């Protein structure tokens, strides 16, 4: 091959910077694609911010105002509780009784009502009409000094909360986490498992929300088993706390549907809890984040085992940013918080 001519060499030198630029652009483009792919893999992982009782750090819990503020503040899921009244209506209320810290009496449901006053009475012993008379929006909880009050706010039915949400959320994007407030240790203070499951399931079906957007949770795992048997489309979340998991003599806790955690496979309580939740076909494990002594209850070992068993992990109640950072580092799938 002969030598390159002068003109050819000149063209080569002149085009070299342009070719180098194209190479840099190509390499840079590939690098950017790699970054975008990595970023996409991170951002497409959905992290569920659940507003605890709507978001009780901001407004009176389990009321329409609290659910409104939960949505305004960015909650992706509204977490709430259900009790069942004497006449079989699912209401949005956490406690087994009407507590004086949260509600005050106004007038009786009818003249001469022997049950009046209603504050202090069990929900299971009161009708919806009686409960409707209560003012449950005027009292701010001491542990939430910034909680907004809404005087004369009534306890809502689950049906009414769904109706409110349909108005605020016409595209049906809201996720739900709805708990059965049944007392496994003292069964006489609430309706039984069958009543809770039947009444709540009927409301889920009539809500017009896809069942895929409704989670059913409970500390009493009997209700989770019963709901799954009734309708396998409902996702269930196994709530567990230090008090419901640990018994002084390692006997069977009434809260885990007869399961003895000590008999479950695993080298630690954390792994045993995950295996127990999986054994009842729970889709989500929802552990208390810390014990009453502020010691860790949710652990990375528990999270890892639950994920290995194809369950999500959504701890409660997470109100501390340092805990949020730790939990996200463990790759939990969401948190239940009073401050969404």
C-alpha positions, 0 to 999 in steps of 0.5 A: 500500500502506498503512502497517504497523500497530503490532502488525505492526511489533512482531512483525517486530522480535521475529522479526528476531533469530530470522530472523537467527539462522536465516540465521547457522545456514544460512550456518554450516552451508554453511560447515561443509559446505565445510570437511567436504568439503575435509577429506574430500577430504584424509582420503580420500587414502590414505597408505601406511605400509609397514613395511620388512622388517616394521619393522626399526627395532623388531625383527629384520628379515623375521621373524614378530616384525618383522611383528607389530610392524609391524602393532602400530605401524600399518603399512598394508603389510608390505614384505618380501623373497624369496629362493629356496632350492636346492629351490625354496622362497620364503623371507622373506630379504633377502640373497643369502647367509646373513650372519654379521651376522644369523644364526648356525649351530646344528647341521647339517641332517643328520649329516655334511652337507658344506655345514655351516656354512651361514653365508656360503653363498648361499641358492640353494645351500642347501635349506630344511632347511639354512636351518631350522637357523639362528638368525636372531633373536639378532643386533642390527644395529649401525645399529638399537640399539633393535632387539628380538632374538628368539633362535632365530627361524628364517627363514620361508617366504613361505607361513608369513608369509601363514599368520601374517597370516591369523591376525592379520588375519582380515578380510584388510586387510593390504596386501603389498609383496613383492620379488624379491631377484634380482641382475641384475649377477651372475645366478649368485648367485640363481635366474633370473627365471622361477623367481622369478616362478613361485614367488612368483606361486604363493604369491600365488595360494594366500595367500587375499589378494586380488591387489589387495592384493599389490604385486610390486616389484624393482630388477631390472625383468625380473621386473616385466615377466615378472610382468605378462605372467604375471598382469596383475592383480598391481600392480608397483612399479619400484624404482630406486636411484642405483646401479642408475640411473646408470652411469659411461659411460651404458651400459645398466644390467642392472637396467632390463631393457635400457632406457637411461635416457638414451634416454628422453624428458624434460629430466632424469634424474628425468623419464626415470626416471618415463617408463622405469617407465611404459614397463614398465607399472609401477603404482608408482615406488619410488625411493631417497629420497636417494643414499649421499651424502645428496643428493636422489634422489627429487625433486618433478619425478619425483613430478609426472611419475609422477603425470601418467603415472598411477603412484603414488610410494612412496620408500624408505627414509624414516626422517627426519621432515623427509624425511617432511614434504617428501615429503608436501608433494610428495604422494607416495602412501606411504613405506617406512620402518624405523619404521612 
